[in-house]
Amino acid sequence: MSEQTSGRDASFETAPQYADTRGGNTAVVCYALMIATLFTAFATGLIALIVAYVVREDDDHWTNSHYTFVIRTFWISILYAVILGFFTLMIGWVPLLGWAIVGLMGLYTTAWFIGRNVIGLLRAMNGRPIDDPQSWFFG
């Protein structure tokens, strides 16, 4: 038999460590804007970057890890785009190698970008921080 507390299961009585959702909606909006970047050529990503810089606080609130994660995702994506652009130049020098590198890097970068933002979005929707917002991978 399960324990009952005022008609509800006792397991629902214990809230998660980061149940405070203050500011969580802004983090969710930032992630949605970042995901929309795939269709807007970094326009909405730039908006998400500005929002993240503006609302990020200096205290230890759980949403700060999300804003740091969004900011790093944007700048690391720009770095990957520059590297991808360099390898695109190789297409003229060594066509087969250039296309192979650009194709593989493009797939990796897109999968990384989507994965990073979806993981952040799900954690923000559940009121949980990013464990390692300084990570180059998925936090």
N, C-alpha and C positions, 0 to 999 in steps of 0.2 A: 504494500500500500504506500502511496506517496503521501508526503506530509502536506497538509492543507493549512493555509494561513488565510483567513477571511475569504474562503471560497476560491483561492487561487493557488497554484502550485508554488511551493516554497522556492523552487529554483529561479522563479521570475522575480523574487524579492531582492536578490543580490544584483545590483547594477554593475556594469563593467567599470573598470578603473577610470575610463575617460568618457563617462556618460554625459558630461556637460557639452551640449552641442552649440554653445555660443560661438558664432562666427563660422560654423561649419557650412552654412549655405553659401557663403562667399567662396570657400575652398571648392565646393562642388561646382559653382559657376566657373571658377578658374579652370578646372579640369575639363568642363564641357567646352569652354572656349579653346582650350589646347587641342582637344580632339577635333573640333571644327576646323582647326588650322589645316588639316589634311585637304580640305576643300576650298580654302581661302588664301592659300599661298602666304602663310604666316601673318595675315592681317589680324585674325582673332587671337593668335598667339601673342602678338604684340600687346593687344588689349589685356590679355590675361597676365602678361608680364608686368604691365603698369599697375594693374589692380593688386597683384601680389606684393609689389614693392610698397604700394601705398598703405595697405592694410596690415602688413606684417608688423607685429609688435615686438618690443624688446623683452617682454616677460616670457615665462615658460609655459604659456598656454599651448595646448595640443595642436591648435591650428597653425601655429608658426612653423611646425615641421612641414606642413603641407605647402605653405607659401614658399619656403626655401626649396622644397622639392619641385614646385612649378617653375621657379626662377632658374634652378639648375637644369631642369629639363629643356627649357627654352634655349639657354646658352650652349648646352652640350649639343642640342639639335643643330644650332647654327654652326658649331665646330664641325659636326659630321657633314653638313651641307657644303662647307668650304672644302673639306677633304674630298668629298664626292665630286665637287666641281673640278678639283685638280685632276682626279682620275678620269674625268670626262675628257680632259685635254689629251690624255693618253690614247684616246680612240683614234686620233689622227696619226699617232706615231706607230702604235701596234694595235690595229683594229680588233682582232679577236681577244687579245688580253685585256684591252681597255673595256670592251663591252662586258666581258666576264666579270671584271672587278667592279665596274659600275653597277651591273645587275645585282651581284651578290651584296655589295655594300648598300644598295638601295633597299633591297629586301630586308636586310638586317636592321637598317636604320628605321624603316617603317614599322617593323615588328617591335623593335625596342621602344619606339615612340608610343605606339598604341598600348603596348603592355605596361609601360611605366605610367601612363595616364589612366588607364583602366584600373590598375592596382590602387593608385592614389585616389581615384574617384570612389571606389568601393570602400576604402578605409575612411575617407571623409564622410561618406554617407552613413557609416556605422559609428561615427564619432570616435575613431581611433587615430592616433598619430602615425606618422611614418617613422619606422624604427631607426633608420639611418638616412636622413634627408640629404646628407653629403655624398651618398653613394652614386657611382656612375651607372649602376644597374637598376634594380627594382626596389631599393630601399629596404 
